[in-house]
């Protein structure tokens, strides 16, 4: 039987790539799946925040918590199209930066270096 082993980098990479793609689609005007965009971005922001949590709160944690609140699918916030386009662009940058940072931390841990 083939055993698939996944390290933290595998999950972290998907946790920031998928929301960036969905946010890009939302920015391009594909509003048909806005509920899916909200769900994906909210879940990814919560996962990235949880997986990077340390002894102190970092600005990245605050930004990810704000994203989770903005994109929550349970109590959605309603804003104009122009405002959402700006939020989408900023959100892509936040998720990308958080994901790359976590990916680098996971790589350091995997190589035996300090996290």
C-alpha positions in Angstrom: 0.0 0.0 0.0 1.3 3.5 -0.8 1.5 5.8 2.1 1.2 9.5 1.4 3.0 11.7 3.9 2.3 15.4 3.9 4.3 17.9 5.8 3.0 21.2 7.1 4.3 23.0 4.0 1.9 21.1 1.8 -1.2 22.2 3.7 0.1 25.7 4.2 0.8 26.1 0.5 -2.8 25.1 -0.4 -4.2 27.3 2.3 -2.9 30.4 0.6 -2.9 29.5 -3.1 -6.6 28.6 -3.2 -7.9 31.7 -1.5 -5.7 33.9 -3.7 -7.2 32.3 -6.8 -10.8 32.7 -5.6 -10.2 36.3 -4.6 -8.7 37.0 -8.1 -11.8 35.5 -9.6 -14.0 37.6 -7.4 -12.0 40.7 -8.3 -12.5 39.9 -12.0 -16.2 40.1 -11.5 -17.3 36.5 -11.3 -19.9 37.0 -8.6 -21.8 33.8 -9.2 -19.9 32.0 -6.5 -19.6 34.7 -3.9 -20.7 32.4 -1.1 -17.9 30.0 -2.1 -15.4 32.9 -2.1 -16.6 33.9 1.4 -16.3 30.4 2.7 -12.9 29.7 1.2 -11.3 33.0 2.3 -12.8 32.8 5.8 -11.7 29.2 6.3 -8.2 29.9 4.9 -7.8 33.1 7.1 -8.8 31.1 10.2 -6.4 28.2 9.3 -3.5 30.5 8.5 -4.0 32.5 11.7 -4.3 29.3 13.8 -1.3 27.6 12.3 0.9 30.7 12.8 -0.2 31.5 16.3 2.7 32.0 18.7 3.4 33.4 22.1 2.4 36.9 21.0 -0.1 38.4 18.6 1.6 39.7 15.4 0.1 42.2 12.9 -0.4 39.3 10.5 -2.8 37.6 13.0 -4.8 40.8 13.3 -5.1 41.1 9.5 -6.1 37.5 9.1 -8.8 37.8 11.9 -10.1 40.9 10.1 -10.3 39.0 6.8 -12.2 36.1 8.6 -14.7 38.6 9.9 -15.1 40.4 6.5 -15.5 37.2 4.5 -17.5 35.2 7.0 -20.4 33.5 5.3 -22.7 33.4 8.3 -23.2 37.1 8.9 -22.1 38.6 5.6 -21.2 42.3 5.3 -22.6 44.1 2.4 -20.5 46.8 0.6 -20.5 48.3 -2.9 -18.8 46.7 -5.8 -15.9 49.2 -5.8 -15.3 48.7 -2.1 -15.2 44.9 -2.5 -12.7 45.2 -5.3 -10.4 47.1 -3.1 -11.0 44.6 -0.2 -10.3 41.7 -2.7 -6.9 43.3 -3.8 -5.8 43.9 -0.2 -7.0 40.5 0.8 -4.9 38.8 -1.9 -1.9 40.6 -0.7 -2.5 39.7 3.0 -3.2 36.0 2.3 -0.2 35.8 -0.1 2.2 37.4 2.5 0.9 35.3 5.3 1.1 32.1 3.3 4.7 32.8 2.1 5.7 33.6 5.6 4.3 30.4 7.0 5.7 28.4 4.1 9.2 29.7 4.9 8.7 28.9 8.6 7.7 25.3 7.7 10.7 25.0 5.4 13.0 26.1 8.2 11.4 23.6 10.6 11.7 20.8 8.1 15.4 21.5 7.6 16.0 21.5 11.3 16.5 25.2 11.7 14.8 27.6 14.1 11.1 28.3 13.4 
